[in-house]
Amino acid sequence: MQTSPQSNDKIYDLAVIGGGINGVGIAADASGRGLSVFLCEKDDLASHTSSASSKLIHGGLRYLEHKEFRLVREALAEREVLLAKAPHIIRPMRFIMPHRPHLRPAWLIRTGLFFYDHLGKREKLLGSNNVYFKEDSPLNAAITRGFEYSDCAVDDARLVVLNAMHAREKGADIVTRTRCLSAQREGQYWVVDLENEQGQFQIKAKALVNAAGPWVAQFIKQDLQLKSPYGIRLIQGSHIIVPKLYEGDKAFIMQNDDRRIVFAIPYLDQYTMIGTTDREYQGDPAQVKITQEETDYLIKVSNAHFKNQLTQADIVSTFAGVRPLCDDESDNPSAITRDYTLALSKESAEQAPLLSVFGGKLTTYRKLAESAMQQLKPFFPDMKGSWTATEALPGGENMESAEQLAKEIRAQVTDASETLAKRWASAYGSRIWNIVGEATSIEQLGQHFGQGLYAKEVDYLCAVEWASNSQDVLWRRSKLGLNFAQSEIESLDAYLATKPHHTVAA
Ligand SMILES: Cc1cc2nc3c(=O)[nH]c(=O)nc-3n(C[C@H](O)[C@H](O)[C@H](O)COP(=O)(O)OP(=O)(O)OC[C@H]3O[C@@H](n4cnc5c(N)ncnc54)[C@H](O)[C@@H]3O)c2cc1C
């Protein structure tokens, strides 16, 4: 069954433009409330900002300094809600903040951490405490004390894919590699013009949701020929990935002399991810790349803290994205609000509404979707109430922990390595059985492409998760790309070329 609807007579309740976290979050929430939803993404799901984040579900300690109490309270509470919804792709993480007294006095940090511990509901995550570093610390000898607190780490791109699956399981039509060219109001409907490899087509919807991320304002101006209610500031943020800088599973939050903070986060067992930066970005959001200045900056901050000194030659990989922030006219890019604004527009009671999303965080996507539903409620008075706080995302159902699931996988597929079972458990959760099926040994999983990637997994990603090329598989559905050799990529590409590129519900 192909779920790529071409022009049809169906009138959807919502048409959502954009398959980043905000678009899929809204699509999932709306579908679960009984609305009929269409979502189009011009590239792959999560191919822009939503896969280029610091991969944290966090309250945002530093936002307290900018008095963003509403955002911090909401984000802090969301940590545990999302942890329960997706225990496979989200895990608690302890953060160590080395104390540098000339930047922020200890009393100020302790006050911030007190608020952080108490502003949002917290049951599973541990509170903060002081720490003292001994000789075996990975930090420079001059750093002797600091603080420790909790937040969570997430696989950002998989959070997007799982929400898209959730939306589809609730009835949404999701099409990738399909661009919205334009849309016009015709009486009570939006007529949406779309284009993909198969050609151009139209769909109709009673309301239009613009979740185009960095393209949100451009979409309103160029594709809808309307005036954008808010400006958008594109703020680039980049990361470097280096071989593991230190042992252990804790992250570090480093305070820099410019008063910005930079994280060093354990990444995929073998690496440390260091980021991020904040710089005004003017170009095409799809072309953003780390600059030499950002690379030098991240290395400098790391070297000012860790005994293990980095050079450019240590960098294994980099990534960059642009934050689509609602313009609050701040001079300092790192001070621009990270909160979201929803703009509802319609010029008369008879007109079909347009809801545009400005700003936001991965952490608050679910609350953003609930607010969007609230704004759309007057147009769909029969829609059901909120439901996303308690229902698990695909794979999060019936899951005790990723560790326990990895054991169960190895009990069935007896020759699966610990690394492979762990990766499967933390990527797919309980949906791993849809990949593994009855297989009891690795050889039953088909062709091996390298790094523990077998044909059965690739088939599942194409059939169920909208993957269609090696980039989708290696960088967004997994992070295997970091270790894949060129020849392995070529054999994967050759295999993918034989697959029909459509996704079915499963
Ligand atoms: C460096 C950095 C670090 C961050 N770290 C964190 C963090 O640790 N924690 C956190 O909570 N948040 C973090 N964020 C913020 C978070 O990543 C973003 O707020 C979020 O990903 C934005 O999602 P989005 O859906 O609005 O945009 P996007 O993910 O960019 O999605 C918009 C999508 O719309 C599509 N689109 C645009 N125009 C069209 C069209 N005409 N037709 C079809 N599709 C279209 C695009 O292709 C794109 O995929 C970070 C952001 C950055 C840049």
PDBQT file of the ligand as one rigid body, heavy atoms in Angstrom, charges set to zero:
ROOT
HETATM    1  C1  LIG A 601      22.869  23.808  17.349  1.00  0.00    +0.000 C 
HETATM    2  C2  LIG A 601      21.522  23.547  17.938  1.00  0.00    +0.000 A 
HETATM    3  C3  LIG A 601      21.422  22.888  19.156  1.00  0.00    +0.000 A 
HETATM    4  C4  LIG A 601      20.171  22.636  19.701  1.00  0.00    +0.000 A 
HETATM    5  N1  LIG A 601      20.106  21.897  20.829  1.00  0.00    +0.000 NA
HETATM    6  C5  LIG A 601      18.906  21.590  21.361  1.00  0.00    +0.000 A 
HETATM    7  C6  LIG A 601      18.830  20.737  22.481  1.00  0.00    +0.000 A 
HETATM    8  O1  LIG A 601      19.823  20.193  22.949  1.00  0.00    +0.000 OA
HETATM    9  N2  LIG A 601      17.614  20.505  23.011  1.00  0.00    +0.000 N 
HETATM   10  C7  LIG A 601      16.481  21.052  22.500  1.00  0.00    +0.000 A 
HETATM   11  O2  LIG A 601      15.422  20.837  23.076  1.00  0.00    +0.000 OA
HETATM   12  N3  LIG A 601      16.512  21.834  21.394  1.00  0.00    +0.000 NA
HETATM   13  C8  LIG A 601      17.696  22.099  20.805  1.00  0.00    +0.000 A 
HETATM   14  N4  LIG A 601      17.776  22.862  19.674  1.00  0.00    +0.000 N 
HETATM   15  C9  LIG A 601      16.534  23.395  19.094  1.00  0.00    +0.000 C 
HETATM   16  C10 LIG A 601      15.809  22.375  18.230  1.00  0.00    +0.000 C 
HETATM   17  O3  LIG A 601      16.717  21.589  17.510  1.00  0.00    +0.000 OA
HETATM   18  C11 LIG A 601      14.875  23.101  17.261  1.00  0.00    +0.000 C 
HETATM   19  O4  LIG A 601      14.061  23.983  17.982  1.00  0.00    +0.000 OA
HETATM   20  C12 LIG A 601      13.953  22.171  16.508  1.00  0.00    +0.000 C 
HETATM   21  O5  LIG A 601      14.669  21.101  15.940  1.00  0.00    +0.000 OA
HETATM   22  C13 LIG A 601      13.214  22.928  15.416  1.00  0.00    +0.000 C 
HETATM   23  O6  LIG A 601      12.374  22.019  14.767  1.00  0.00    +0.000 OA
HETATM   24  P1  LIG A 601      11.438  22.489  13.574  1.00  0.00    +0.000 P 
HETATM   25  O7  LIG A 601      10.500  21.370  13.308  1.00  0.00    +0.000 OA
HETATM   26  O8  LIG A 601      10.827  23.803  13.899  1.00  0.00    +0.000 OA
HETATM   27  O9  LIG A 601      12.441  22.757  12.360  1.00  0.00    +0.000 OA
HETATM   28  P2  LIG A 601      13.166  21.724  11.365  1.00  0.00    +0.000 P 
HETATM   29  O10 LIG A 601      13.681  20.551  12.069  1.00  0.00    +0.000 OA
HETATM   30  O11 LIG A 601      14.151  22.478  10.552  1.00  0.00    +0.000 OA
HETATM   31  O12 LIG A 601      11.978  21.233  10.445  1.00  0.00    +0.000 OA
HETATM   32  C14 LIG A 601      11.352  22.053   9.482  1.00  0.00    +0.000 C 
HETATM   33  C15 LIG A 601      11.172  21.203   8.249  1.00  0.00    +0.000 C 
HETATM   34  O13 LIG A 601      10.308  21.872   7.326  1.00  0.00    +0.000 OA
HETATM   35  C16 LIG A 601      10.680  21.439   6.032  1.00  0.00    +0.000 C 
HETATM   36  N5  LIG A 601      10.147  22.390   5.032  1.00  0.00    +0.000 N 
HETATM   37  C17 LIG A 601      10.443  23.703   4.937  1.00  0.00    +0.000 A 
HETATM   38  N6  LIG A 601       9.769  24.255   3.894  1.00  0.00    +0.000 NA
HETATM   39  C18 LIG A 601       9.026  23.251   3.333  1.00  0.00    +0.000 A 
HETATM   40  C19 LIG A 601       8.125  23.186   2.214  1.00  0.00    +0.000 A 
HETATM   41  N7  LIG A 601       7.846  24.267   1.461  1.00  0.00    +0.000 N 
HETATM   42  N8  LIG A 601       7.550  21.988   1.921  1.00  0.00    +0.000 NA
HETATM   43  C20 LIG A 601       7.823  20.877   2.663  1.00  0.00    +0.000 A 
HETATM   44  N9  LIG A 601       8.679  20.901   3.728  1.00  0.00    +0.000 NA
HETATM   45  C21 LIG A 601       9.264  22.063   4.063  1.00  0.00    +0.000 A 
HETATM   46  C22 LIG A 601      12.206  21.429   6.087  1.00  0.00    +0.000 C 
HETATM   47  O14 LIG A 601      12.784  20.624   5.081  1.00  0.00    +0.000 OA
HETATM   48  C23 LIG A 601      12.473  20.937   7.514  1.00  0.00    +0.000 C 
HETATM   49  O15 LIG A 601      12.778  19.547   7.541  1.00  0.00    +0.000 OA
HETATM   50  C24 LIG A 601      19.003  23.103  19.055  1.00  0.00    +0.000 A 
HETATM   51  C25 LIG A 601      19.107  23.743  17.819  1.00  0.00    +0.000 A 
HETATM   52  C26 LIG A 601      20.358  23.938  17.247  1.00  0.00    +0.000 A 
HETATM   53  C27 LIG A 601      20.453  24.559  15.897  1.00  0.00    +0.000 C 
ENDROOT
TORSDOF 0
